[in-house]
Amino acid sequence: MSKNGNKPILRIYVGQHCWSCEETRRLAEEVRIRFAGLSVELIDLDVEGSVNSDDVFSVPTYVFNGRTISLGNP
């Protein structure tokens, strides 16, 4: 579970060099709207200070409650 209560958490990792991450950002917003009980974190690995707590090696990557569920957009 996430640090913000009992909500499940979806971390979505993106990067500036990623050609499909624009679509990833759109999908993240759609998930936020449709699943209010889910905490969605969009993490841009190219931003200084961003934390790669899930040891992600490619973008986009979707991690649900600590488990990688998709490399690339689902």
Predicted model as a PDB file, atoms N, CA, C, CB and O in Angstrom, pLDDT in the B-factor column:
MODEL        1                                                                  
ATOM      1  N   MET A   1       0.836  -1.188   0.000  1.00 43.00           N  
ATOM      2  CA  MET A   1       0.000   0.000   0.000  1.00 43.00           C  
ATOM      3  C   MET A   1       0.879   1.248   0.000  1.00 43.00           C  
ATOM      4  CB  MET A   1      -0.950   0.000   1.216  1.00 43.00           C  
ATOM      5  O   MET A   1       2.086   1.180   0.228  1.00 43.00           O  
ATOM      6  N   SER A   2       0.270   2.336  -0.250  1.00 43.00           N  
ATOM      7  CA  SER A   2       1.029   3.571  -0.389  1.00 43.00           C  
ATOM      8  C   SER A   2       1.208   4.284   0.933  1.00 43.00           C  
ATOM      9  CB  SER A   2       0.355   4.486  -1.369  1.00 43.00           C  
ATOM     10  O   SER A   2       0.605   3.927   1.945  1.00 43.00           O  
ATOM     11  N   LYS A   3       2.049   5.295   0.898  1.00 55.00           N  
ATOM     12  CA  LYS A   3       2.297   6.106   2.087  1.00 55.00           C  
ATOM     13  C   LYS A   3       1.132   7.042   2.383  1.00 55.00           C  
ATOM     14  CB  LYS A   3       3.576   6.909   1.916  1.00 55.00           C  
ATOM     15  O   LYS A   3       1.102   7.657   3.448  1.00 55.00           O  
ATOM     16  N   ASN A   4       0.170   7.165   1.467  1.00 56.00           N  
ATOM     17  CA  ASN A   4      -0.944   8.081   1.637  1.00 56.00           C  
ATOM     18  C   ASN A   4      -2.233   7.324   1.974  1.00 56.00           C  
ATOM     19  CB  ASN A   4      -1.134   8.921   0.372  1.00 56.00           C  
ATOM     20  O   ASN A   4      -3.247   7.466   1.289  1.00 56.00           O  
ATOM     21  N   GLY A   5      -2.178   6.541   3.010  1.00 71.00           N  
ATOM     22  CA  GLY A   5      -3.372   5.838   3.456  1.00 71.00           C  
ATOM     23  C   GLY A   5      -3.393   4.410   2.957  1.00 71.00           C  
ATOM     24  O   GLY A   5      -2.352   3.799   2.713  1.00 71.00           O  
ATOM     25  N   ASN A   6      -4.589   3.897   2.811  1.00 85.00           N  
ATOM     26  CA  ASN A   6      -4.746   2.512   2.385  1.00 85.00           C  
ATOM     27  C   ASN A   6      -4.980   2.366   0.891  1.00 85.00           C  
ATOM     28  CB  ASN A   6      -5.877   1.883   3.127  1.00 85.00           C  
ATOM     29  O   ASN A   6      -5.351   1.284   0.436  1.00 85.00           O  
ATOM     30  N   LYS A   7      -4.776   3.414   0.123  1.00 92.00           N  
ATOM     31  CA  LYS A   7      -4.979   3.341  -1.315  1.00 92.00           C  
ATOM     32  C   LYS A   7      -3.881   2.513  -1.976  1.00 92.00           C  
ATOM     33  CB  LYS A   7      -5.021   4.745  -1.920  1.00 92.00           C  
ATOM     34  O   LYS A   7      -2.706   2.645  -1.633  1.00 92.00           O  
ATOM     35  N   PRO A   8      -4.265   1.660  -2.922  1.00 97.00           N  
ATOM     36  CA  PRO A   8      -3.229   1.015  -3.730  1.00 97.00           C  
ATOM     37  C   PRO A   8      -2.523   2.095  -4.554  1.00 97.00           C  
ATOM     38  CB  PRO A   8      -3.840  -0.102  -4.661  1.00 97.00           C  
ATOM     39  O   PRO A   8      -3.103   3.147  -4.825  1.00 97.00           O  
ATOM     40  N   ILE A   9      -1.282   1.840  -4.948  1.00 97.00           N  
ATOM     41  CA  ILE A   9      -0.504   2.851  -5.638  1.00 97.00           C  
ATOM     42  C   ILE A   9      -0.001   2.336  -6.984  1.00 97.00           C  
ATOM     43  CB  ILE A   9       0.666   3.298  -4.773  1.00 97.00           C  
ATOM     44  O   ILE A   9       0.505   1.219  -7.096  1.00 97.00           O  
ATOM     45  N   LEU A  10      -0.153   3.174  -7.987  1.00 98.00           N  
ATOM     46  CA  LEU A  10       0.380   2.905  -9.311  1.00 98.00           C  
ATOM     47  C   LEU A  10       1.431   3.960  -9.598  1.00 98.00           C  
ATOM     48  CB  LEU A  10      -0.745   2.906 -10.400  1.00 98.00           C  
ATOM     49  O   LEU A  10       1.123   5.147  -9.696  1.00 98.00           O  
ATOM     50  N   ARG A  11       2.681   3.519  -9.732  1.00 98.00           N  
ATOM     51  CA  ARG A  11       3.767   4.427 -10.113  1.00 98.00           C  
ATOM     52  C   ARG A  11       4.012   4.237 -11.600  1.00 98.00           C  
ATOM     53  CB  ARG A  11       5.081   4.158  -9.275  1.00 98.00           C  
ATOM     54  O   ARG A  11       4.181   3.115 -12.077  1.00 98.00           O  
ATOM     55  N   ILE A  12       4.028   5.341 -12.323  1.00 98.00           N  
ATOM     56  CA  ILE A  12       4.266   5.302 -13.756  1.00 98.00           C  
ATOM     57  C   ILE A  12       5.536   6.095 -14.030  1.00 98.00           C  
ATOM     58  CB  ILE A  12       3.047   5.874 -14.561  1.00 98.00           C  
ATOM     59  O   ILE A  12       5.597   7.299 -13.781  1.00 98.00           O  
ATOM     60  N   TYR A  13       6.549   5.405 -14.546  1.00 98.00           N  
ATOM     61  CA  TYR A  13       7.843   6.024 -14.809  1.00 98.00           C  
ATOM     62  C   TYR A  13       7.924   6.442 -16.272  1.00 98.00           C  
ATOM     63  CB  TYR A  13       8.997   5.060 -14.454  1.00 98.00           C  
ATOM     64  O   TYR A  13       7.610   5.666 -17.174  1.00 98.00           O  
ATOM     65  N   VAL A  14       8.355   7.691 -16.489  1.00 98.00           N  
ATOM     66  CA  VAL A  14       8.506   8.243 -17.825  1.00 98.00           C  
ATOM     67  C   VAL A  14       9.871   8.930 -17.922  1.00 98.00           C  
ATOM     68  CB  VAL A  14       7.350   9.240 -18.151  1.00 98.00           C  
ATOM     69  O   VAL A  14      10.599   9.035 -16.935  1.00 98.00           O  
ATOM     70  N   GLY A  15      10.202   9.395 -19.131  1.00 96.00           N  
ATOM     71  CA  GLY A  15      11.438  10.128 -19.340  1.00 96.00           C  
ATOM     72  C   GLY A  15      11.283  11.090 -20.506  1.00 96.00           C  
ATOM     73  O   GLY A  15      10.392  10.923 -21.339  1.00 96.00           O  
ATOM     74  N   GLN A  16      12.142  12.091 -20.568  1.00 93.00           N  
ATOM     75  CA  GLN A  16      12.075  13.100 -21.622  1.00 93.00           C  
ATOM     76  C   GLN A  16      12.421  12.513 -22.995  1.00 93.00           C  
ATOM     77  CB  GLN A  16      13.018  14.256 -21.298  1.00 93.00           C  
ATOM     78  O   GLN A  16      11.894  12.971 -24.008  1.00 93.00           O  
ATOM     79  N   HIS A  17      13.286  11.520 -23.038  1.00 92.00           N  
ATOM     80  CA  HIS A  17      13.732  10.925 -24.295  1.00 92.00           C  
ATOM     81  C   HIS A  17      12.741   9.899 -24.854  1.00 92.00           C  
ATOM     82  CB  HIS A  17      15.080  10.270 -24.097  1.00 92.00           C  
ATOM     83  O   HIS A  17      12.935   9.398 -25.962  1.00 92.00           O  
ATOM     84  N   CYS A  18      11.721   9.592 -24.129  1.00 93.00           N  
ATOM     85  CA  CYS A  18      10.761   8.537 -24.464  1.00 93.00           C  
ATOM     86  C   CYS A  18       9.743   9.039 -25.491  1.00 93.00           C  
ATOM     87  CB  CYS A  18      10.038   8.041 -23.192  1.00 93.00           C  
ATOM     88  O   CYS A  18       9.015   9.995 -25.223  1.00 93.00           O  
ATOM     89  N   TRP A  19       9.689   8.403 -26.658  1.00 93.00           N  
ATOM     90  CA  TRP A  19       8.772   8.850 -27.707  1.00 93.00           C  
ATOM     91  C   TRP A  19       7.314   8.523 -27.412  1.00 93.00           C  
ATOM     92  CB  TRP A  19       9.162   8.233 -29.017  1.00 93.00           C  
ATOM     93  O   TRP A  19       6.428   9.182 -27.955  1.00 93.00           O  
ATOM     94  N   SER A  20       7.032   7.532 -26.574  1.00 95.00           N  
ATOM     95  CA  SER A  20       5.641   7.174 -26.277  1.00 95.00           C  
ATOM     96  C   SER A  20       5.150   7.720 -24.934  1.00 95.00           C  
ATOM     97  CB  SER A  20       5.491   5.671 -26.289  1.00 95.00           C  
ATOM     98  O   SER A  20       4.011   7.466 -24.542  1.00 95.00           O  
ATOM     99  N   CYS A  21       6.003   8.469 -24.229  1.00 96.00           N  
ATOM    100  CA  CYS A  21       5.626   8.937 -22.894  1.00 96.00           C  
ATOM    101  C   CYS A  21       4.587  10.056 -22.904  1.00 96.00           C  
ATOM    102  CB  CYS A  21       6.846   9.407 -22.167  1.00 96.00           C  
ATOM    103  O   CYS A  21       3.947  10.306 -21.883  1.00 96.00           O  
ATOM    104  N   GLU A  22       4.411  10.724 -24.024  1.00 96.00           N  
ATOM    105  CA  GLU A  22       3.319  11.695 -24.111  1.00 96.00           C  
ATOM    106  C   GLU A  22       1.983  10.972 -23.951  1.00 96.00           C  
ATOM    107  CB  GLU A  22       3.367  12.470 -25.464  1.00 96.00           C  
ATOM    108  O   GLU A  22       1.091  11.442 -23.245  1.00 96.00           O  
ATOM    109  N   GLU A  23       1.859   9.826 -24.614  1.00 96.00           N  
ATOM    110  CA  GLU A  23       0.660   8.999 -24.464  1.00 96.00           C  
ATOM    111  C   GLU A  23       0.566   8.454 -23.040  1.00 96.00           C  
ATOM    112  CB  GLU A  23       0.670   7.837 -25.484  1.00 96.00           C  
ATOM    113  O   GLU A  23      -0.531   8.337 -22.492  1.00 96.00           O  
ATOM    114  N   THR A  24       1.694   8.125 -22.446  1.00 97.00           N  
ATOM    115  CA  THR A  24       1.723   7.626 -21.075  1.00 97.00           C  
ATOM    116  C   THR A  24       1.155   8.661 -20.116  1.00 97.00           C  
ATOM    117  CB  THR A  24       3.151   7.253 -20.667  1.00 97.00           C  
ATOM    118  O   THR A  24       0.384   8.325 -19.217  1.00 97.00           O  
ATOM    119  N   ARG A  25       1.533   9.910 -20.305  1.00 97.00           N  
ATOM    120  CA  ARG A  25       1.012  10.992 -19.450  1.00 97.00           C  
ATOM    121  C   ARG A  25      -0.504  11.123 -19.603  1.00 97.00           C  
ATOM    122  CB  ARG A  25       1.697  12.338 -19.797  1.00 97.00           C  
ATOM    123  O   ARG A  25      -1.215  11.349 -18.625  1.00 97.00           O  
ATOM    124  N   ARG A  26      -0.989  10.980 -20.831  1.00 97.00           N  
ATOM    125  CA  ARG A  26      -2.438  11.039 -21.074  1.00 97.00           C  
ATOM    126  C   ARG A  26      -3.132   9.872 -20.371  1.00 97.00           C  
ATOM    127  CB  ARG A  26      -2.746  11.012 -22.602  1.00 97.00           C  
ATOM    128  O   ARG A  26      -4.177  10.051 -19.746  1.00 97.00           O  
ATOM    129  N   LEU A  27      -2.547   8.681 -20.475  1.00 97.00           N  
ATOM    130  CA  LEU A  27      -3.127   7.510 -19.822  1.00 97.00           C  
ATOM    131  C   LEU A  27      -3.146   7.660 -18.308  1.00 97.00           C  
ATOM    132  CB  LEU A  27      -2.355   6.258 -20.206  1.00 97.00           C  
ATOM    133  O   LEU A  27      -4.102   7.245 -17.654  1.00 97.00           O  
ATOM    134  N   ALA A  28      -2.095   8.252 -17.746  1.00 97.00           N  
ATOM    135  CA  ALA A  28      -2.036   8.468 -16.298  1.00 97.00           C  
ATOM    136  C   ALA A  28      -3.190   9.343 -15.841  1.00 97.00           C  
ATOM    137  CB  ALA A  28      -0.696   9.106 -15.897  1.00 97.00           C  
ATOM    138  O   ALA A  28      -3.815   9.064 -14.818  1.00 97.00           O  
ATOM    139  N   GLU A  29      -3.477  10.399 -16.590  1.00 97.00           N  
ATOM    140  CA  GLU A  29      -4.608  11.274 -16.241  1.00 97.00           C  
ATOM    141  C   GLU A  29      -5.930  10.526 -16.337  1.00 97.00           C  
ATOM    142  CB  GLU A  29      -4.639  12.508 -17.160  1.00 97.00           C  
ATOM    143  O   GLU A  29      -6.809  10.696 -15.492  1.00 97.00           O  
ATOM    144  N   GLU A  30      -6.066   9.707 -17.355  1.00 97.00           N  
ATOM    145  CA  GLU A  30      -7.289   8.914 -17.527  1.00 97.00           C  
ATOM    146  C   GLU A  30      -7.480   7.961 -16.353  1.00 97.00           C  
ATOM    147  CB  GLU A  30      -7.243   8.124 -18.852  1.00 97.00           C  
ATOM    148  O   GLU A  30      -8.596   7.809 -15.856  1.00 97.00           O  
ATOM    149  N   VAL A  31      -6.415   7.323 -15.908  1.00 97.00           N  
ATOM    150  CA  VAL A  31      -6.480   6.410 -14.759  1.00 97.00           C  
ATOM    151  C   VAL A  31      -6.881   7.180 -13.504  1.00 97.00           C  
ATOM    152  CB  VAL A  31      -5.119   5.696 -14.543  1.00 97.00           C  
ATOM    153  O   VAL A  31      -7.711   6.704 -12.729  1.00 97.00           O  
ATOM    154  N   ARG A  32      -6.300   8.367 -13.294  1.00 96.00           N  
ATOM    155  CA  ARG A  32      -6.661   9.192 -12.121  1.00 96.00           C  
ATOM    156  C   ARG A  32      -8.148   9.504 -12.098  1.00 96.00           C  
ATOM    157  CB  ARG A  32      -5.859  10.503 -12.117  1.00 96.00           C  
ATOM    158  O   ARG A  32      -8.782   9.473 -11.044  1.00 96.00           O  
ATOM    159  N   ILE A  33      -8.696   9.805 -13.264  1.00 97.00           N  
ATOM    160  CA  ILE A  33     -10.118  10.159 -13.367  1.00 97.00           C  
ATOM    161  C   ILE A  33     -11.005   8.944 -13.121  1.00 97.00           C  
ATOM    162  CB  ILE A  33     -10.423  10.760 -14.748  1.00 97.00           C  
ATOM    163  O   ILE A  33     -11.980   9.028 -12.375  1.00 97.00           O  
ATOM    164  N   ARG A  34     -10.678   7.836 -13.732  1.00 97.00           N  
ATOM    165  CA  ARG A  34     -11.532   6.645 -13.672  1.00 97.00           C  
ATOM    166  C   ARG A  34     -11.440   5.870 -12.365  1.00 97.00           C  
ATOM    167  CB  ARG A  34     -11.187   5.734 -14.794  1.00 97.00           C  
ATOM    168  O   ARG A  34     -12.404   5.223 -11.958  1.00 97.00           O  
ATOM    169  N   PHE A  35     -10.286   5.931 -11.704  1.00 96.00           N  
ATOM    170  CA  PHE A  35     -10.064   5.118 -10.512  1.00 96.00           C  
ATOM    171  C   PHE A  35      -9.670   6.003  -9.336  1.00 96.00           C  
ATOM    172  CB  PHE A  35      -8.980   4.057 -10.771  1.00 96.00           C  
ATOM    173  O   PHE A  35      -8.496   6.088  -8.974  1.00 96.00           O  
ATOM    174  N   ALA A  36     -10.650   6.651  -8.753  1.00 93.00           N  
ATOM    175  CA  ALA A  36     -10.412   7.606  -7.664  1.00 93.00           C  
ATOM    176  C   ALA A  36      -9.812   6.930  -6.429  1.00 93.00           C  
ATOM    177  CB  ALA A  36     -11.717   8.304  -7.286  1.00 93.00           C  
ATOM    178  O   ALA A  36      -9.151   7.596  -5.632  1.00 93.00           O  
ATOM    179  N   GLY A  37     -10.024   5.654  -6.257  1.00 96.00           N  
ATOM    180  CA  GLY A  37      -9.492   4.935  -5.106  1.00 96.00           C  
ATOM    181  C   GLY A  37      -8.053   4.479  -5.286  1.00 96.00           C  
ATOM    182  O   GLY A  37      -7.513   3.762  -4.442  1.00 96.00           O  
ATOM    183  N   LEU A  38      -7.435   4.892  -6.379  1.00 97.00           N  
ATOM    184  CA  LEU A  38      -6.063   4.507  -6.694  1.00 97.00           C  
ATOM    185  C   LEU A  38      -5.170   5.739  -6.648  1.00 97.00           C  
ATOM    186  CB  LEU A  38      -5.983   3.823  -8.084  1.00 97.00           C  
ATOM    187  O   LEU A  38      -5.509   6.775  -7.219  1.00 97.00           O  
ATOM    188  N   SER A  39      -4.053   5.632  -5.984  1.00 97.00           N  
ATOM    189  CA  SER A  39      -3.078   6.710  -5.965  1.00 97.00           C  
ATOM    190  C   SER A  39      -2.157   6.531  -7.168  1.00 97.00           C  
ATOM    191  CB  SER A  39      -2.269   6.726  -4.623  1.00 97.00           C  
ATOM    192  O   SER A  39      -1.533   5.481  -7.320  1.00 97.00           O  
ATOM    193  N   VAL A  40      -2.069   7.555  -8.026  1.00 97.00           N  
ATOM    194  CA  VAL A  40      -1.250   7.488  -9.229  1.00 97.00           C  
ATOM    195  C   VAL A  40      -0.091   8.475  -9.092  1.00 97.00           C  
ATOM    196  CB  VAL A  40      -2.098   7.796 -10.503  1.00 97.00           C  
ATOM    197  O   VAL A  40      -0.301   9.668  -8.874  1.00 97.00           O  
ATOM    198  N   GLU A  41       1.134   7.963  -9.224  1.00 97.00           N  
ATOM    199  CA  GLU A  41       2.326   8.807  -9.191  1.00 97.00           C  
ATOM    200  C   GLU A  41       2.996   8.733 -10.548  1.00 97.00           C  
ATOM    201  CB  GLU A  41       3.307   8.370  -8.057  1.00 97.00           C  
ATOM    202  O   GLU A  41       3.334   7.645 -11.014  1.00 97.00           O  
ATOM    203  N   LEU A  42       3.194   9.877 -11.189  1.00 97.00           N  
ATOM    204  CA  LEU A  42       3.920   9.960 -12.446  1.00 97.00           C  
ATOM    205  C   LEU A  42       5.336  10.423 -12.120  1.00 97.00           C  
ATOM    206  CB  LEU A  42       3.211  10.931 -13.464  1.00 97.00           C  
ATOM    207  O   LEU A  42       5.521  11.520 -11.593  1.00 97.00           O  
ATOM    208  N   ILE A  43       6.323   9.610 -12.422  1.00 97.00           N  
ATOM    209  CA  ILE A  43       7.707   9.892 -12.050  1.00 97.00           C  
ATOM    210  C   ILE A  43       8.550  10.045 -13.312  1.00 97.00           C  
ATOM    211  CB  ILE A  43       8.278   8.768 -11.140  1.00 97.00           C  
ATOM    212  O   ILE A  43       8.745   9.087 -14.060  1.00 97.00           O  
ATOM    213  N   ASP A  44       9.049  11.263 -13.541  1.00 97.00           N  
ATOM    214  CA  ASP A  44       9.914  11.537 -14.680  1.00 97.00           C  
ATOM    215  C   ASP A  44      11.358  11.323 -14.245  1.00 97.00           C  
ATOM    216  CB  ASP A  44       9.696  12.986 -15.224  1.00 97.00           C  
ATOM    217  O   ASP A  44      11.896  12.105 -13.461  1.00 97.00           O  
ATOM    218  N   LEU A  45      11.977  10.282 -14.745  1.00 96.00           N  
ATOM    219  CA  LEU A  45      13.331   9.917 -14.320  1.00 96.00           C  
ATOM    220  C   LEU A  45      14.390  10.900 -14.790  1.00 96.00           C  
ATOM    221  CB  LEU A  45      13.671   8.545 -14.825  1.00 96.00           C  
ATOM    222  O   LEU A  45      15.525  10.849 -14.316  1.00 96.00           O  
ATOM    223  N   ASP A  46      14.045  11.799 -15.717  1.00 95.00           N  
ATOM    224  CA  ASP A  46      14.995  12.803 -16.179  1.00 95.00           C  
ATOM    225  C   ASP A  46      14.993  14.070 -15.330  1.00 95.00           C  
ATOM    226  CB  ASP A  46      14.697  13.157 -17.604  1.00 95.00           C  
ATOM    227  O   ASP A  46      15.824  14.956 -15.531  1.00 95.00           O  
ATOM    228  N   VAL A  47      14.076  14.157 -14.397  1.00 95.00           N  
ATOM    229  CA  VAL A  47      14.018  15.317 -13.504  1.00 95.00           C  
ATOM    230  C   VAL A  47      14.974  15.082 -12.345  1.00 95.00           C  
ATOM    231  CB  VAL A  47      12.562  15.565 -12.985  1.00 95.00           C  
ATOM    232  O   VAL A  47      14.923  14.043 -11.686  1.00 95.00           O  
ATOM    233  N   GLU A  48      15.830  16.037 -12.104  1.00 95.00           N  
ATOM    234  CA  GLU A  48      16.804  15.921 -11.023  1.00 95.00           C  
ATOM    235  C   GLU A  48      16.072  15.719  -9.692  1.00 95.00           C  
ATOM    236  CB  GLU A  48      17.716  17.182 -10.965  1.00 95.00           C  
ATOM    237  O   GLU A  48      15.115  16.425  -9.372  1.00 95.00           O  
ATOM    238  N   GLY A  49      16.543  14.751  -8.942  1.00 95.00           N  
ATOM    239  CA  GLY A  49      15.946  14.470  -7.644  1.00 95.00           C  
ATOM    240  C   GLY A  49      14.842  13.424  -7.681  1.00 95.00           C  
ATOM    241  O   GLY A  49      14.336  13.026  -6.631  1.00 95.00           O  
ATOM    242  N   SER A  50      14.455  12.967  -8.883  1.00 95.00           N  
ATOM    243  CA  SER A  50      13.418  11.934  -8.937  1.00 95.00           C  
ATOM    244  C   SER A  50      13.975  10.636  -8.360  1.00 95.00           C  
ATOM    245  CB  SER A  50      12.917  11.717 -10.399  1.00 95.00           C  
ATOM    246  O   SER A  50      15.168  10.355  -8.465  1.00 95.00           O  
ATOM    247  N   VAL A  51      13.103   9.864  -7.758  1.00 93.00           N  
ATOM    248  CA  VAL A  51      13.508   8.639  -7.074  1.00 93.00           C  
ATOM    249  C   VAL A  51      12.996   7.422  -7.845  1.00 93.00           C  
ATOM    250  CB  VAL A  51      12.980   8.624  -5.615  1.00 93.00           C  
ATOM    251  O   VAL A  51      11.800   7.295  -8.108  1.00 93.00           O  
ATOM    252  N   ASN A  52      13.906   6.547  -8.196  1.00 94.00           N  
ATOM    253  CA  ASN A  52      13.572   5.308  -8.885  1.00 94.00           C  
ATOM    254  C   ASN A  52      13.535   4.189  -7.846  1.00 94.00           C  
ATOM    255  CB  ASN A  52      14.601   4.992 -10.030  1.00 94.00           C  
ATOM    256  O   ASN A  52      14.420   3.334  -7.812  1.00 94.00           O  
ATOM    257  N   SER A  53      12.513   4.202  -7.009  1.00 92.00           N  
ATOM    258  CA  SER A  53      12.432   3.251  -5.897  1.00 92.00           C  
ATOM    259  C   SER A  53      12.105   1.833  -6.344  1.00 92.00           C  
ATOM    260  CB  SER A  53      11.397   3.710  -4.909  1.00 92.00           C  
ATOM    261  O   SER A  53      12.214   0.898  -5.551  1.00 92.00           O  
ATOM    262  N   ASP A  54      11.706   1.660  -7.600  1.00 94.00           N  
ATOM    263  CA  ASP A  54      11.337   0.334  -8.093  1.00 94.00           C  
ATOM    264  C   ASP A  54      12.391  -0.263  -9.021  1.00 94.00           C  
ATOM    265  CB  ASP A  54      10.013   0.406  -8.814  1.00 94.00           C  
ATOM    266  O   ASP A  54      12.150  -1.296  -9.647  1.00 94.00           O  
ATOM    267  N   ASP A  55      13.568   0.383  -9.115  1.00 93.00           N  
ATOM    268  CA  ASP A  55      14.683  -0.097  -9.932  1.00 93.00           C  
ATOM    269  C   ASP A  55      14.270  -0.279 -11.399  1.00 93.00           C  
ATOM    270  CB  ASP A  55      15.215  -1.420  -9.369  1.00 93.00           C  
ATOM    271  O   ASP A  55      14.579  -1.295 -12.022  1.00 93.00           O  
ATOM    272  N   VAL A  56      13.580   0.703 -11.922  1.00 95.00           N  
ATOM    273  CA  VAL A  56      13.094   0.692 -13.300  1.00 95.00           C  
ATOM    274  C   VAL A  56      14.265   0.945 -14.247  1.00 95.00           C  
ATOM    275  CB  VAL A  56      11.974   1.757 -13.508  1.00 95.00           C  
ATOM    276  O   VAL A  56      15.118   1.788 -13.970  1.00 95.00           O  
ATOM    277  N   PHE A  57      14.307   0.212 -15.370  1.00 94.00           N  
ATOM    278  CA  PHE A  57      15.406   0.353 -16.325  1.00 94.00           C  
ATOM    279  C   PHE A  57      14.966   0.811 -17.705  1.00 94.00           C  
ATOM    280  CB  PHE A  57      16.127  -0.943 -16.450  1.00 94.00           C  
ATOM    281  O   PHE A  57      15.805   1.024 -18.579  1.00 94.00           O  
ATOM    282  N   SER A  58      13.648   0.967 -17.918  1.00 94.00           N  
ATOM    283  CA  SER A  58      13.160   1.491 -19.189  1.00 94.00           C  
ATOM    284  C   SER A  58      11.860   2.255 -18.938  1.00 94.00           C  
ATOM    285  CB  SER A  58      12.943   0.341 -20.225  1.00 94.00           C  
ATOM    286  O   SER A  58      11.188   2.066 -17.924  1.00 94.00           O  
ATOM    287  N   VAL A  59      11.532   3.118 -19.890  1.00 97.00           N  
ATOM    288  CA  VAL A  59      10.299   3.892 -19.766  1.00 97.00           C  
ATOM    289  C   VAL A  59       9.492   3.775 -21.048  1.00 97.00           C  
ATOM    290  CB  VAL A  59      10.604   5.375 -19.451  1.00 97.00           C  
ATOM    291  O   VAL A  59      10.061   3.647 -22.131  1.00 97.00           O  
ATOM    292  N   PRO A  60       8.178   3.817 -20.933  1.00 97.00           N  
ATOM    293  CA  PRO A  60       7.409   3.873 -19.700  1.00 97.00           C  
ATOM    294  C   PRO A  60       7.351   2.513 -19.008  1.00 97.00           C  
ATOM    295  CB  PRO A  60       6.002   4.372 -19.984  1.00 97.00           C  
ATOM    296  O   PRO A  60       7.380   1.464 -19.651  1.00 97.00           O  
ATOM    297  N   THR A  61       7.271   2.564 -17.696  1.00 97.00           N  
ATOM    298  CA  THR A  61       7.087   1.363 -16.880  1.00 97.00           C  
ATOM    299  C   THR A  61       5.994   1.642 -15.864  1.00 97.00           C  
ATOM    300  CB  THR A  61       8.418   0.940 -16.171  1.00 97.00           C  
ATOM    301  O   THR A  61       5.962   2.705 -15.243  1.00 97.00           O  
ATOM    302  N   TYR A  62       5.099   0.676 -15.701  1.00 97.00           N  
ATOM    303  CA  TYR A  62       3.985   0.771 -14.760  1.00 97.00           C  
ATOM    304  C   TYR A  62       4.237  -0.208 -13.620  1.00 97.00           C  
ATOM    305  CB  TYR A  62       2.615   0.475 -15.463  1.00 97.00           C  
ATOM    306  O   TYR A  62       4.439  -1.401 -13.845  1.00 97.00           O  
ATOM    307  N   VAL A  63       4.223   0.315 -12.387  1.00 98.00           N  
ATOM    308  CA  VAL A  63       4.476  -0.505 -11.204  1.00 98.00           C  
ATOM    309  C   VAL A  63       3.283  -0.355 -10.258  1.00 98.00           C  
ATOM    310  CB  VAL A  63       5.820  -0.090 -10.495  1.00 98.00           C  
ATOM    311  O   VAL A  63       2.987   0.744  -9.789  1.00 98.00           O  
ATOM    312  N   PHE A  64       2.607  -1.465  -9.984  1.00 97.00           N  
ATOM    313  CA  PHE A  64       1.438  -1.461  -9.112  1.00 97.00           C  
ATOM    314  C   PHE A  64       1.790  -2.134  -7.801  1.00 97.00           C  
ATOM    315  CB  PHE A  64       0.238  -2.167  -9.783  1.00 97.00           C  
ATOM    316  O   PHE A  64       2.122  -3.319  -7.764  1.00 97.00           O  
ATOM    317  N   ASN A  65       1.713  -1.353  -6.712  1.00 96.00           N  
ATOM    318  CA  ASN A  65       2.035  -1.866  -5.374  1.00 96.00           C  
ATOM    319  C   ASN A  65       3.372  -2.602  -5.339  1.00 96.00           C  
ATOM    320  CB  ASN A  65       0.930  -2.797  -4.894  1.00 96.00           C  
ATOM    321  O   ASN A  65       3.494  -3.661  -4.724  1.00 96.00           O  
ATOM    322  N   GLY A  66       4.377  -2.025  -6.011  1.00 96.00           N  
ATOM    323  CA  GLY A  66       5.715  -2.582  -5.985  1.00 96.00           C  
ATOM    324  C   GLY A  66       5.993  -3.677  -6.999  1.00 96.00           C  
ATOM    325  O   GLY A  66       7.102  -4.209  -7.043  1.00 96.00           O  
ATOM    326  N   ARG A  67       5.008  -4.022  -7.811  1.00 97.00           N  
ATOM    327  CA  ARG A  67       5.165  -5.090  -8.800  1.00 97.00           C  
ATOM    328  C   ARG A  67       5.046  -4.501 -10.205  1.00 97.00           C  
ATOM    329  CB  ARG A  67       4.104  -6.211  -8.582  1.00 97.00           C  
ATOM    330  O   ARG A  67       4.047  -3.859 -10.529  1.00 97.00           O  
ATOM    331  N   THR A  68       6.058  -4.717 -11.031  1.00 97.00           N  
ATOM    332  CA  THR A  68       6.006  -4.238 -12.417  1.00 97.00           C  
ATOM    333  C   THR A  68       4.915  -4.970 -13.166  1.00 97.00           C  
ATOM    334  CB  THR A  68       7.365  -4.429 -13.126  1.00 97.00           C  
ATOM    335  O   THR A  68       4.906  -6.199 -13.227  1.00 97.00           O  
ATOM    336  N   ILE A  69       3.989  -4.205 -13.739  1.00 97.00           N  
ATOM    337  CA  ILE A  69       2.880  -4.825 -14.462  1.00 97.00           C  
ATOM    338  C   ILE A  69       2.961  -4.576 -15.962  1.00 97.00           C  
ATOM    339  CB  ILE A  69       1.560  -4.308 -13.929  1.00 97.00           C  
ATOM    340  O   ILE A  69       2.318  -5.283 -16.738  1.00 97.00           O  
ATOM    341  N   SER A  70       3.750  -3.572 -16.386  1.00 96.00           N  
ATOM    342  CA  SER A  70       3.862  -3.323 -17.814  1.00 96.00           C  
ATOM    343  C   SER A  70       5.125  -2.542 -18.134  1.00 96.00           C  
ATOM    344  CB  SER A  70       2.640  -2.573 -18.321  1.00 96.00           C  
ATOM    345  O   SER A  70       5.410  -1.519 -17.511  1.00 96.00           O  
ATOM    346  N   LEU A  71       5.880  -3.033 -19.110  1.00 94.00           N  
ATOM    347  CA  LEU A  71       6.974  -2.286 -19.722  1.00 94.00           C  
ATOM    348  C   LEU A  71       6.407  -1.781 -21.042  1.00 94.00           C  
ATOM    349  CB  LEU A  71       8.296  -3.179 -19.925  1.00 94.00           C  
ATOM    350  O   LEU A  71       6.115  -2.569 -21.942  1.00 94.00           O  
ATOM    351  N   GLY A  72       6.255  -0.486 -21.154  1.00 93.00           N  
ATOM    352  CA  GLY A  72       5.562   0.082 -22.298  1.00 93.00           C  
ATOM    353  C   GLY A  72       4.109   0.313 -21.946  1.00 93.00           C  
ATOM    354  O   GLY A  72       3.621  -0.153 -20.917  1.00 93.00           O  
ATOM    355  N   ASN A  73       3.422   1.042 -22.819  1.00 92.00           N  
ATOM    356  CA  ASN A  73       2.010   1.345 -22.557  1.00 92.00           C  
ATOM    357  C   ASN A  73       1.154   0.105 -22.722  1.00 92.00           C  
ATOM    358  CB  ASN A  73       1.512   2.454 -23.491  1.00 92.00           C  
ATOM    359  O   ASN A  73       1.268  -0.602 -23.724  1.00 92.00           O  
ATOM    360  N   PRO A  74       0.299  -0.164 -21.752  1.00 85.00           N  
ATOM    361  CA  PRO A  74      -0.573  -1.344 -21.854  1.00 85.00           C  
ATOM    362  C   PRO A  74      -1.652  -1.128 -22.904  1.00 85.00           C  
ATOM    363  CB  PRO A  74      -1.219  -1.661 -20.494  1.00 85.00           C  
ATOM    364  O   PRO A  74      -2.478  -2.011 -23.131  1.00 85.00           O  
TER     365      PRO A  74                                                      
ENDMDL                                                                          
END                                                                             
